[in-house]
Amino acid sequence: MSIWGLMVVSGLLTFGLRYSFIAAEGHYQPPAWFRRLLPFVPVAALTALTAPELLLVHGELIFGSGNPRLWAGVVAIVVAAVWRNTLLTIACGFLALFLLQQV
């Protein structure tokens, strides 16, 4: 299959999956336990995307001082928790990573 065919099939599958939820609106009521868990989906997805980048260095799990990305992530988390400013969080995280890599 060519790359274009793969892109078209992937796009159609993605569209079909997302449209199914829109089309089912009002016709299907998910269970209460499912609706209670929905607010946690963005946090879980973000954690799944960022945790490997913060914890793995060259494929090894490193928690100590040899992992500047982990400590820059901690700085970014603290800045986000205190000031709740996205741009400031990104800037402080990048600055911390830059400074920690220089040390």
C-alpha positions in Angstrom: 0.0 0.0 0.0 1.3 3.4 -0.9 1.8 6.1 1.7 -1.1 8.0 0.2 -3.4 5.0 0.6 -2.3 4.5 4.1 -3.0 8.2 4.9 -6.5 8.0 3.4 -7.3 4.8 5.2 -6.0 6.2 8.5 -8.0 9.4 8.0 -11.2 7.5 7.3 -10.7 5.3 10.3 -10.1 8.3 12.5 -13.1 10.1 11.1 -15.3 7.0 11.6 -14.2 6.5 15.2 -14.8 10.2 16.1 -18.1 10.4 14.1 -19.4 7.4 15.9 -19.4 9.2 19.2 -21.2 12.2 17.6 -23.8 10.0 15.9 -24.4 8.1 19.1 -25.2 11.3 21.1 -28.6 10.9 22.7 -29.0 7.3 21.6 -26.6 5.8 24.0 -26.1 6.6 27.7 -22.8 5.4 29.1 -22.7 4.0 32.6 -22.3 6.3 35.5 -18.9 4.9 36.4 -17.7 5.7 32.9 -18.9 9.3 33.0 -17.3 9.8 36.4 -13.9 8.7 35.0 -14.0 10.9 31.8 -12.5 14.0 33.5 -9.3 12.0 34.2 -8.7 11.1 30.5 -6.7 14.3 29.6 -4.5 14.0 32.7 -3.8 10.3 31.9 -3.1 11.0 28.3 -0.7 13.9 29.1 1.1 11.7 31.7 1.5 8.9 29.2 3.0 11.3 26.7 5.4 13.1 29.0 6.5 10.5 31.6 8.7 8.5 29.2 10.4 11.7 28.1 11.1 12.7 31.6 12.2 9.4 33.0 14.1 7.7 30.2 17.7 8.6 29.3 19.1 6.6 26.4 16.5 3.9 27.1 17.3 3.6 30.8 15.1 4.6 33.7 17.1 7.2 35.7 15.7 9.0 38.7 18.9 10.6 40.1 21.0 13.6 39.3 22.0 12.2 35.9 18.6 13.0 34.4 18.3 16.8 33.8 14.9 16.3 32.0 13.4 14.9 35.1 14.5 17.9 37.2 13.5 20.4 34.6 10.1 18.7 34.6 9.8 19.0 38.3 10.6 22.7 38.0 7.9 23.1 35.3 5.4 21.2 37.5 6.1 23.5 40.5 5.8 26.6 38.3 2.5 25.4 36.8 1.1 24.6 40.2 2.1 27.9 41.8 1.4 30.4 38.9 -0.9 28.5 36.6 0.6 30.2 33.6 1.3 28.0 30.5 3.8 30.3 28.9 5.7 30.8 32.1 5.7 27.1 32.8 7.2 26.3 29.4 9.8 29.0 29.6 10.9 28.0 33.1 11.0 24.3 32.1 13.2 25.1 29.1 15.4 27.4 31.1 15.8 24.8 33.8 16.6 22.1 31.2 19.2 24.4 29.5 20.9 25.3 32.8 20.9 21.7 34.1 22.4 20.4 30.8 25.2 23.0 31.2 26.1 21.7 34.6 
